[in-house]
Amino acid sequence: MPTIFTKIINREVPAHIVYEDEHVIAFLDIAPLAKGHTVLIPKVEVPTLDRLDDEHAAAIGRALPRVSRAVVEATGCPDFNVLQNNGKPAHQEVMHLHFHIIPKPSESEGLGVGWPAGSLDQEAAGDLAERIKAGLPD
């Protein structure tokens, strides 16, 4: 079943589109955390970042700074968060890969983030780093 974002891409649901090219589209969030809260999505329906192909990933990489600069300029807010969640346990609500650009006008407005930092187990870190490297293409 298509997500709400696919319906926006297909113009089945109205949206305030701020940027679009062959591979991506960006629009204002309908439940903004701050004025200018914008969502950037690929035009291919994949649920999470690890499922995105290189072509659409490159397009996201080009569009994200462009849209961020435009949001900063339009809102006059130089501070912002870029949020991207993968999977329900990671707080993803729409199962179509998306990036939030959220202006942070003050401590009380915009995205609030808790960061319960742990510590890196130095003995296990080397093994973990090697396993991650092994999963990367040459």
C-alpha positions in Angstrom: 0.0 0.0 0.0 1.5 3.4 -0.9 2.5 5.7 1.9 1.2 9.3 2.3 4.6 10.4 0.8 4.0 8.3 -2.3 0.6 9.9 -2.6 2.3 13.4 -2.4 4.8 12.4 -5.1 1.9 11.2 -7.3 -0.1 14.4 -6.5 -2.9 12.4 -5.0 -2.6 14.4 -1.8 -1.9 18.1 -1.7 1.4 19.4 -0.3 3.3 22.7 -0.2 6.2 21.5 -2.4 9.4 23.6 -2.0 11.8 21.6 -4.1 11.6 18.9 -6.7 13.9 17.2 -9.2 13.9 13.9 -11.0 14.8 11.9 -7.9 13.6 13.8 -4.8 10.9 16.1 -3.5 10.7 18.4 -0.5 7.6 19.8 1.1 6.4 21.5 4.3 5.6 19.2 7.2 1.8 19.2 8.0 2.6 18.9 11.7 5.6 21.2 12.1 7.8 21.4 15.1 8.8 24.9 14.0 8.0 27.3 11.2 9.7 26.1 8.1 9.8 22.4 9.1 10.4 20.7 5.8 10.5 17.0 4.7 12.8 15.7 2.0 12.1 12.3 0.4 13.4 10.2 -2.5 10.9 9.5 -5.2 11.5 5.8 -4.8 9.6 4.2 -2.0 12.0 2.5 0.3 11.4 2.3 4.1 14.9 3.0 5.4 18.3 4.6 4.5 20.1 1.3 4.1 17.6 0.3 1.3 18.3 3.4 -0.8 20.2 3.0 -4.1 23.2 5.1 -4.8 21.5 7.2 -7.5 18.8 8.4 -5.1 21.3 8.7 -2.2 23.4 11.1 -4.3 20.3 13.1 -5.1 19.4 13.4 -1.4 23.0 14.4 -0.8 22.7 17.2 -3.3 19.3 18.4 -2.3 19.6 18.3 1.5 22.1 21.2 1.8 20.2 23.2 -0.9 16.9 22.8 0.9 18.5 23.5 4.3 20.0 26.8 3.0 16.6 27.8 1.6 14.8 27.0 4.9 17.4 29.0 6.9 17.0 32.0 4.5 13.2 31.8 4.5 12.8 31.5 8.2 15.8 33.7 9.3 16.7 30.9 11.7 20.4 29.9 11.3 20.1 26.9 13.6 18.4 23.7 12.6 18.3 19.9 13.0 18.3 17.3 10.3 16.5 14.2 11.6 16.2 10.8 9.9 14.8 7.8 11.6 14.9 4.1 10.5 12.3 1.8 11.7 9.4 2.0 14.2 11.6 1.4 17.3 13.8 4.4 16.0 10.6 6.6 16.0 9.9 6.3 12.2 6.2 6.9 11.6 5.9 6.9 7.8 7.7 3.9 6.3 9.1 5.9 3.4 12.6 7.1 3.9 12.5 10.8 4.8 14.7 13.6 6.2 13.3 16.3 8.4 14.9 19.8 8.3 13.7 21.4 11.5 14.5 25.0 12.3 15.6 25.6 16.0 14.6 29.1 16.8 15.1 28.7 20.6 15.7 26.2 23.3 12.0 25.6 23.7 11.0 25.5 20.0 11.9 23.0 17.3 13.2 19.5 18.0 14.1 18.4 21.5 16.7 15.7 21.7 17.8 13.6 24.6 21.2 11.9 24.2 21.9 9.3 26.9 25.5 8.7 26.0 27.2 5.5 27.0 30.9 4.6 26.7 32.8 2.6 24.0 34.2 -0.7 25.1 37.7 -0.5 23.8 38.3 -4.2 23.7 35.1 -4.9 21.6 35.5 -1.8 19.5 38.3 -3.1 17.3 36.3 -6.2 16.4 33.1 -4.2 15.8 35.0 -1.8 13.5 36.4 -4.7 11.5 32.9 -6.2 11.1 31.5 -2.9 9.9 34.4 -2.5 7.4 33.8 -6.0 6.1 30.2 -5.0 5.3 31.3 -2.1 3.1 31.7 -2.5 -0.7 35.2 -2.1 -2.1 
